[in-house]
Amino acid sequence: MATANSNLVHCDHCAKDVEYHYDPLNHWKHLLFSVCSLGLWLPFWLFATLSPSKLCNQCGNPLWSTDVAPSPPSRRKPS
């Protein structure tokens, strides 16, 4: 039984299945923005924290699709 490879996602920009990484969030920057804006920046910080964005390892563009690429079919030798 073939299982899906969870490290691959389809990238529309590259037009192929690619590996991805998450963009790290700079919490110190968001804390500074929240203090300077008297708390008005807090909803944006919360949204950025709760919705991490996947980035394509090939082109660096964001991956909006959450479809996991299927693993390649296994080749069976005819009996």
Secondary structure, DSSP 4 states (H G I P E B T S, - for coil): -----TTEEEETTTTEEEEEEEPPP-HHHHHHHHHHTTTTTHHHHHHHHHSPPEEETTT--EE---PBPPPPPPP----
